[in-house]
Amino acid sequence: MNYIETLQRQVFDMWQGLIAMLPNLAIALVVLILTALVANFATKIADKIVGKADLRPSLRQLIHTLAKLAVWILGIMLALIVAIPGFTPAGLIAGLGIGALAIGFAFQDIFENFLAGVLIMLREKMRIGDLIECEGVLGKVEKITLRETYIRQLSNELTVMPNSILFKNAVEILTDDTVRRNEVVVGVSYDADLELAQRVIREAMQTVDALVQDRPIDVFADEFGGSSINFLVRWYAQSSSRDLRETKSEAIKAIKKGLDAADIEIPFPIVTNMFPEPLRVEQQTID
C-alpha cells in the first residue's frame, strides 16, 4: 500500500472541498457582517423603545445586551447553515446537549449570579445610591452588573458582592424612605423626678433643628438600670448615615444641656469587679 499516494490524494480532496466551499464561506462572512450591522440597529431600536420608560441604567444595558445577543445567535446559526451543508439548528441542539449539561455544572455559580443580577435589575427597590446592609456589609450601591454589585462602605472601602448573595439573603435598604427613626438611651438617677426628667428631655429634643418636625418625638421611661432609670428617646431624621449621626450628636448634647440646667443627675454606671481581690496562696505544711 502506497501511503504517500493515499495521503496526497486525501490532501487533494480536502483542497478541492475547501475550494468548493469558498462561495459558501464568502456568503457566511457576508451574513456575519450583516449581523453586526443589524445588531447595532437592534440596539438603537431597543433604546428608542425603552427610552420613554423610567428604567435604571443597568436595566437599559441588560435590554441592549439581550437584543444584540439574540441577533448574533440568529446570525451565527444562519451563517453555519450557509457554510456547512446539512447543518440544522436541531442537530446543533442535539450535539450540544451533553456539552451544555457539563458547562452548566462547571459554570453554575456564574449562571446563578447572572440570573440573580437580572432579577435584581427588575426589582423596584435597591437603586444606585441606596444605603444597604447585607451579610454584615453596610454601604452605598455604586454599580449593579449582571454578575456582581459594587458597594462602597461608609469607611470608603469598595466591596464587590456576588448578586446571588444579595438575592438569596435579606437586604436592609436604609434609604428606602427619606426619613428614618433613631434612638438613644438616657439614664437619670433614682432620686430624680421622673416626670420632670421626661419633660426636660422632650423640650431639649424640640430644640434640635435637624429633626423631622412632622414626626413624633417619643420619650419613655424604659427600664431600671444598675445605677439609673433609663429613658428611651426616639425621633426621626433624614435617612442618610451622616444625617443620622449628626442628628444623634446634636440630640445628645441638647439632652445633656437640658438635664444639667434642671439639675438632674446622669449617674455613672456601676462597674463591678473594678478592683478584684488579690490572689491568696495558701501555704501547705509538708510533714
Secondary structure, 3 states (H helix, E strand, C coil): CCHHHHHHHHHHHHHHHHHHHHHHHHHHHHHHHHHHHHHHHHHHHHHHHHHCCCCCHHHHHHHHHHHHHHHHHHHHHHHHHHHCCCCCHHHHHHHCHHHHHHHHHHCHHHHHHHHHHHHHHHCCCCCCCCEEEECCEEEEEEEECCCEEEEEECCCCEEEEEHHHHHHCCCEECCCCCEEEEEEEEEECCCCCHHHHHHHHHHHHCCCCCCCCCCCCEEEEEEECCCCEEEEEEEEEECCHHHHHHHHHHHHHHHHHHHHHCCCCCCCCCCCCCCCCCCCCCCCCCC
